[in-house]
Amino acid sequence: MFHSKHKIMKSTWFIGIDVSKATLDVALCHQDSPNQFSHQQFANTAAGFKQLLTWLGQPR
C-alpha cells in the first residue's frame, strides 16, 4: 500500500465564456468568492484559444 504525506486539495472554479464571431469573453470565479472574478478577452482564433488555455493554467 502506498502512503503519502501530501494532501490533495480540491477546489471548485466556475467559468463563463461568451463566444462571438471576433472574441471570447471569459469570466472565472472561485466558489468561495462568487462576487470576485477575473475577466479576460481573447480573439476567437486558434491563437486566441491557445492564449485562453495558457491564462487558465496560471496559478490563482
Biopython code that builds the backbone (N, CA, C, O; Angstrom):
import numpy as np
from Bio.PDB.StructureBuilder import StructureBuilder

atoms = [
    (1, "MET", "N", (0.849, -1.179, 0.000)),
    (1, "MET", "CA", (0.000, 0.000, 0.000)),
    (1, "MET", "C", (0.892, 1.239, 0.000)),
    (1, "MET", "O", (1.918, 1.284, 0.680)),
    (2, "PHE", "N", (0.486, 2.235, -0.770)),
    (2, "PHE", "CA", (1.250, 3.473, -0.880)),
    (2, "PHE", "C", (0.687, 4.500, 0.097)),
    (2, "PHE", "O", (-0.517, 4.752, 0.115)),
    (3, "HIS", "N", (1.554, 5.087, 0.900)),
    (3, "HIS", "CA", (1.158, 6.137, 1.830)),
    (3, "HIS", "C", (1.838, 7.437, 1.418)),
    (3, "HIS", "O", (3.010, 7.447, 1.040)),
    (4, "SER", "N", (1.106, 8.502, 1.494)),
    (4, "SER", "CA", (1.660, 9.797, 1.119)),
    (4, "SER", "C", (1.421, 10.802, 2.231)),
    (4, "SER", "O", (0.385, 10.778, 2.895)),
    (5, "LYS", "N", (2.382, 11.680, 2.424)),
    (5, "LYS", "CA", (2.231, 12.743, 3.412)),
    (5, "LYS", "C", (1.573, 13.969, 2.801)),
    (5, "LYS", "O", (1.263, 14.930, 3.507)),
    (6, "HIS", "N", (1.357, 13.939, 1.484)),
    (6, "HIS", "CA", (0.778, 15.074, 0.782)),
    (6, "HIS", "C", (-0.733, 14.938, 0.704)),
    (6, "HIS", "O", (-1.264, 13.862, 0.427)),
    (7, "LYS", "N", (-1.399, 16.022, 0.946)),
    (7, "LYS", "CA", (-2.846, 16.049, 0.818)),
    (7, "LYS", "C", (-3.209, 16.694, -0.508)),
    (7, "LYS", "O", (-2.587, 17.669, -0.929)),
    (8, "ILE", "N", (-4.200, 16.153, -1.146)),
    (8, "ILE", "CA", (-4.689, 16.742, -2.386)),
    (8, "ILE", "C", (-5.795, 17.721, -2.023)),
    (8, "ILE", "O", (-6.788, 17.359, -1.391)),
    (9, "MET", "N", (-5.602, 18.962, -2.435)),
    (9, "MET", "CA", (-6.606, 19.979, -2.155)),
    (9, "MET", "C", (-7.469, 20.163, -3.394)),
    (9, "MET", "O", (-6.961, 20.404, -4.489)),
    (10, "LYS", "N", (-8.746, 20.051, -3.214)),
    (10, "LYS", "CA", (-9.680, 20.242, -4.307)),
    (10, "LYS", "C", (-10.379, 21.582, -4.133)),
    (10, "LYS", "O", (-10.693, 21.994, -3.017)),
    (11, "SER", "N", (-10.614, 22.245, -5.238)),
    (11, "SER", "CA", (-11.393, 23.467, -5.180)),
    (11, "SER", "C", (-12.235, 23.540, -6.450)),
    (11, "SER", "O", (-11.912, 22.929, -7.469)),
    (12, "THR", "N", (-13.307, 24.292, -6.363)),
    (12, "THR", "CA", (-14.227, 24.403, -7.482)),
    (12, "THR", "C", (-14.173, 25.804, -8.061)),
    (12, "THR", "O", (-14.293, 26.795, -7.341)),
    (13, "TRP", "N", (-13.994, 25.871, -9.348)),
    (13, "TRP", "CA", (-13.979, 27.122, -10.092)),
    (13, "TRP", "C", (-15.128, 27.104, -11.079)),
    (13, "TRP", "O", (-15.529, 26.048, -11.568)),
    (14, "PHE", "N", (-15.652, 28.281, -11.366)),
    (14, "PHE", "CA", (-16.708, 28.435, -12.358)),
    (14, "PHE", "C", (-16.180, 29.315, -13.481)),
    (14, "PHE", "O", (-15.503, 30.315, -13.237)),
    (15, "ILE", "N", (-16.494, 28.935, -14.706)),
    (15, "ILE", "CA", (-16.042, 29.699, -15.860)),
    (15, "ILE", "C", (-17.245, 29.967, -16.766)),
    (15, "ILE", "O", (-18.093, 29.104, -16.991)),
    (16, "GLY", "N", (-17.282, 31.194, -17.272)),
    (16, "GLY", "CA", (-18.304, 31.564, -18.241)),
    (16, "GLY", "C", (-17.612, 32.113, -19.472)),
    (16, "GLY", "O", (-16.714, 32.948, -19.366)),
    (17, "ILE", "N", (-18.026, 31.647, -20.634)),
    (17, "ILE", "CA", (-17.403, 32.101, -21.878)),
    (17, "ILE", "C", (-18.497, 32.585, -22.825)),
    (17, "ILE", "O", (-19.396, 31.830, -23.196)),
    (18, "ASP", "N", (-18.405, 33.846, -23.205)),
    (18, "ASP", "CA", (-19.309, 34.432, -24.191)),
    (18, "ASP", "C", (-18.571, 34.398, -25.525)),
    (18, "ASP", "O", (-17.529, 35.031, -25.691)),
    (19, "VAL", "N", (-19.125, 33.655, -26.462)),
    (19, "VAL", "CA", (-18.475, 33.464, -27.755)),
    (19, "VAL", "C", (-19.145, 34.352, -28.794)),
    (19, "VAL", "O", (-20.359, 34.294, -28.990)),
    (20, "SER", "N", (-18.334, 35.175, -29.457)),
    (20, "SER", "CA", (-18.837, 35.944, -30.590)),
    (20, "SER", "C", (-17.939, 35.637, -31.791)),
    (20, "SER", "O", (-16.956, 34.906, -31.675)),
    (21, "LYS", "N", (-18.287, 36.195, -32.916)),
    (21, "LYS", "CA", (-17.504, 35.930, -34.130)),
    (21, "LYS", "C", (-16.052, 36.375, -33.960)),
    (21, "LYS", "O", (-15.141, 35.712, -34.455)),
    (22, "ALA", "N", (-15.830, 37.486, -33.269)),
    (22, "ALA", "CA", (-14.483, 38.056, -33.158)),
    (22, "ALA", "C", (-13.769, 37.730, -31.851)),
    (22, "ALA", "O", (-12.541, 37.649, -31.827)),
    (23, "THR", "N", (-14.523, 37.539, -30.754)),
    (23, "THR", "CA", (-13.865, 37.419, -29.448)),
    (23, "THR", "C", (-14.454, 36.316, -28.579)),
    (23, "THR", "O", (-15.562, 35.830, -28.806)),
    (24, "LEU", "N", (-13.667, 35.942, -27.574)),
    (24, "LEU", "CA", (-14.090, 35.080, -26.468)),
    (24, "LEU", "C", (-13.944, 35.923, -25.208)),
    (24, "LEU", "O", (-12.829, 36.292, -24.839)),
    (25, "ASP", "N", (-15.055, 36.232, -24.543)),
    (25, "ASP", "CA", (-15.010, 36.957, -23.273)),
    (25, "ASP", "C", (-15.156, 35.923, -22.171)),
    (25, "ASP", "O", (-16.144, 35.191, -22.117)),
    (26, "VAL", "N", (-14.163, 35.868, -21.293)),
    (26, "VAL", "CA", (-14.095, 34.807, -20.298)),
    (26, "VAL", "C", (-14.122, 35.398, -18.893)),
    (26, "VAL", "O", (-13.378, 36.329, -18.586)),
    (27, "ALA", "N", (-14.982, 34.849, -18.049)),
    (27, "ALA", "CA", (-15.040, 35.223, -16.635)),
    (27, "ALA", "C", (-14.780, 33.968, -15.808)),
    (27, "ALA", "O", (-15.279, 32.889, -16.129)),
    (28, "LEU", "N", (-13.995, 34.117, -14.741)),
    (28, "LEU", "CA", (-13.606, 32.998, -13.901)),
    (28, "LEU", "C", (-13.750, 33.402, -12.446)),
    (28, "LEU", "O", (-13.268, 34.461, -12.045)),
    (29, "CYS", "N", (-14.414, 32.562, -11.644)),
    (29, "CYS", "CA", (-14.507, 32.853, -10.206)),
    (29, "CYS", "C", (-14.422, 31.558, -9.402)),
    (29, "CYS", "O", (-14.719, 30.473, -9.901)),
    (30, "HIS", "N", (-14.010, 31.704, -8.155)),
    (30, "HIS", "CA", (-13.878, 30.580, -7.231)),
    (30, "HIS", "C", (-15.158, 30.458, -6.413)),
    (30, "HIS", "O", (-15.821, 31.455, -6.128)),
    (31, "GLN", "N", (-15.496, 29.242, -6.043)),
    (31, "GLN", "CA", (-16.728, 29.012, -5.283)),
    (31, "GLN", "C", (-16.766, 29.771, -3.958)),
    (31, "GLN", "O", (-17.846, 30.115, -3.478)),
    (32, "ASP", "N", (-15.614, 30.034, -3.366)),
    (32, "ASP", "CA", (-15.565, 30.713, -2.075)),
    (32, "ASP", "C", (-15.687, 32.230, -2.190)),
    (32, "ASP", "O", (-15.916, 32.900, -1.183)),
    (33, "SER", "N", (-15.540, 32.783, -3.381)),
    (33, "SER", "CA", (-15.686, 34.229, -3.575)),
    (33, "SER", "C", (-16.450, 34.514, -4.866)),
    (33, "SER", "O", (-15.873, 34.985, -5.846)),
    (34, "PRO", "N", (-17.743, 34.227, -4.860)),
    (34, "PRO", "CA", (-18.535, 34.387, -6.085)),
    (34, "PRO", "C", (-18.678, 35.826, -6.558)),
    (34, "PRO", "O", (-19.035, 36.053, -7.714)),
    (35, "ASN", "N", (-18.411, 36.807, -5.697)),
    (35, "ASN", "CA", (-18.524, 38.210, -6.093)),
    (35, "ASN", "C", (-17.217, 38.780, -6.629)),
    (35, "ASN", "O", (-17.170, 39.935, -7.054)),
    (36, "GLN", "N", (-16.167, 37.985, -6.610)),
    (36, "GLN", "CA", (-14.872, 38.412, -7.137)),
    (36, "GLN", "C", (-14.531, 37.494, -8.308)),
    (36, "GLN", "O", (-14.522, 36.270, -8.170)),
    (37, "PHE", "N", (-14.252, 38.098, -9.457)),
    (37, "PHE", "CA", (-13.929, 37.265, -10.601)),
    (37, "PHE", "C", (-12.873, 37.931, -11.464)),
    (37, "PHE", "O", (-12.648, 39.139, -11.397)),
    (38, "SER", "N", (-12.239, 37.109, -12.270)),
    (38, "SER", "CA", (-11.265, 37.588, -13.246)),
    (38, "SER", "C", (-11.942, 37.585, -14.609)),
    (38, "SER", "O", (-12.752, 36.709, -14.914)),
    (39, "HIS", "N", (-11.602, 38.572, -15.420)),
    (39, "HIS", "CA", (-12.154, 38.657, -16.765)),
    (39, "HIS", "C", (-11.028, 38.887, -17.749)),
    (39, "HIS", "O", (-10.092, 39.640, -17.481)),
    (40, "GLN", "N", (-11.127, 38.237, -18.879)),
    (40, "GLN", "CA", (-10.136, 38.410, -19.929)),
    (40, "GLN", "C", (-10.838, 38.225, -21.267)),
    (40, "GLN", "O", (-11.801, 37.466, -21.376)),
    (41, "GLN", "N", (-10.349, 38.922, -22.273)),
    (41, "GLN", "CA", (-10.906, 38.801, -23.616)),
    (41, "GLN", "C", (-9.824, 38.283, -24.552)),
    (41, "GLN", "O", (-8.674, 38.720, -24.501)),
    (42, "PHE", "N", (-10.216, 37.342, -25.409)),
    (42, "PHE", "CA", (-9.297, 36.722, -26.352)),
    (42, "PHE", "C", (-9.911, 36.775, -27.741)),
    (42, "PHE", "O", (-11.132, 36.802, -27.897)),
    (43, "ALA", "N", (-9.049, 36.791, -28.741)),
    (43, "ALA", "CA", (-9.524, 36.721, -30.120)),
    (43, "ALA", "C", (-10.125, 35.331, -30.357)),
    (43, "ALA", "O", (-9.621, 34.339, -29.830)),
    (44, "ASN", "N", (-11.184, 35.258, -31.139)),
    (44, "ASN", "CA", (-11.800, 33.973, -31.459)),
    (44, "ASN", "C", (-11.062, 33.371, -32.661)),
    (44, "ASN", "O", (-11.590, 33.264, -33.768)),
    (45, "THR", "N", (-9.823, 32.987, -32.382)),
    (45, "THR", "CA", (-8.940, 32.375, -33.373)),
    (45, "THR", "C", (-8.195, 31.239, -32.677)),
    (45, "THR", "O", (-8.291, 31.075, -31.461)),
    (46, "ALA", "N", (-7.465, 30.470, -33.450)),
    (46, "ALA", "CA", (-6.653, 29.401, -32.860)),
    (46, "ALA", "C", (-5.634, 29.979, -31.873)),
    (46, "ALA", "O", (-5.407, 29.414, -30.803)),
    (47, "ALA", "N", (-5.026, 31.104, -32.240)),
    (47, "ALA", "CA", (-4.047, 31.742, -31.341)),
    (47, "ALA", "C", (-4.721, 32.248, -30.065)),
    (47, "ALA", "O", (-4.164, 32.120, -28.974)),
    (48, "GLY", "N", (-5.916, 32.820, -30.200)),
    (48, "GLY", "CA", (-6.657, 33.296, -29.029)),
    (48, "GLY", "C", (-7.047, 32.158, -28.107)),
    (48, "GLY", "O", (-6.993, 32.303, -26.886)),
    (49, "PHE", "N", (-7.443, 31.017, -28.681)),
    (49, "PHE", "CA", (-7.799, 29.852, -27.873)),
    (49, "PHE", "C", (-6.575, 29.343, -27.111)),
    (49, "PHE", "O", (-6.682, 28.944, -25.952)),
    (50, "LYS", "N", (-5.420, 29.360, -27.765)),
    (50, "LYS", "CA", (-4.185, 28.944, -27.097)),
    (50, "LYS", "C", (-3.862, 29.889, -25.932)),
    (50, "LYS", "O", (-3.433, 29.442, -24.869)),
    (51, "GLN", "N", (-4.071, 31.197, -26.137)),
    (51, "GLN", "CA", (-3.859, 32.168, -25.056)),
    (51, "GLN", "C", (-4.832, 31.923, -23.909)),
    (51, "GLN", "O", (-4.461, 32.052, -22.742)),
    (52, "LEU", "N", (-6.069, 31.572, -24.231)),
    (52, "LEU", "CA", (-7.069, 31.253, -23.203)),
    (52, "LEU", "C", (-6.600, 30.077, -22.358)),
    (52, "LEU", "O", (-6.660, 30.135, -21.130)),
    (53, "LEU", "N", (-6.140, 29.022, -22.994)),
    (53, "LEU", "CA", (-5.666, 27.850, -22.253)),
    (53, "LEU", "C", (-4.473, 28.188, -21.367)),
    (53, "LEU", "O", (-4.368, 27.690, -20.246)),
    (54, "THR", "N", (-3.577, 29.032, -21.868)),
    (54, "THR", "CA", (-2.432, 29.474, -21.061)),
    (54, "THR", "C", (-2.913, 30.268, -19.855)),
    (54, "THR", "O", (-2.435, 30.053, -18.741)),
    (55, "TRP", "N", (-3.859, 31.189, -20.067)),
    (55, "TRP", "CA", (-4.408, 32.007, -18.984)),
    (55, "TRP", "C", (-5.068, 31.138, -17.922)),
    (55, "TRP", "O", (-4.901, 31.385, -16.728)),
    (56, "LEU", "N", (-5.815, 30.124, -18.347)),
    (56, "LEU", "CA", (-6.486, 29.247, -17.386)),
    (56, "LEU", "C", (-5.493, 28.399, -16.592)),
    (56, "LEU", "O", (-5.786, 27.996, -15.467)),
    (57, "GLY", "N", (-4.329, 28.128, -17.164)),
    (57, "GLY", "CA", (-3.329, 27.308, -16.483)),
    (57, "GLY", "C", (-2.504, 28.070, -15.469)),
    (57, "GLY", "O", (-1.734, 27.461, -14.726)),
    (58, "GLN", "N", (-2.643, 29.391, -15.415)),
    (58, "GLN", "CA", (-1.864, 30.196, -14.473)),
    (58, "GLN", "C", (-2.385, 29.990, -13.044)),
    (58, "GLN", "O", (-3.592, 29.882, -12.831)),
    (59, "PRO", "N", (-1.476, 29.936, -12.077)),
    (59, "PRO", "CA", (-1.935, 29.792, -10.685)),
    (59, "PRO", "C", (-2.737, 31.003, -10.222)),
    (59, "PRO", "O", (-2.460, 32.136, -10.612)),
    (60, "ARG", "N", (-3.704, 30.750, -9.411)),
    (60, "ARG", "CA", (-4.543, 31.811, -8.859)),
    (60, "ARG", "C", (-4.493, 31.769, -7.356)),
    (60, "ARG", "O", (-5.136, 32.585, -6.695)),
]
sb = StructureBuilder()
sb.init_structure("model")
sb.init_model(0)
sb.init_chain("A")
sb.init_seg("    ")
for serial, (resi, resn, name, xyz) in enumerate(atoms, 1):
    if name == "N":
        sb.init_residue(resn, " ", resi, " ")
    sb.init_atom(name, np.array(xyz, "f"), 0.0, 1.0, " ", f" {name:<3s}", serial, name[0])
structure = sb.get_structure()
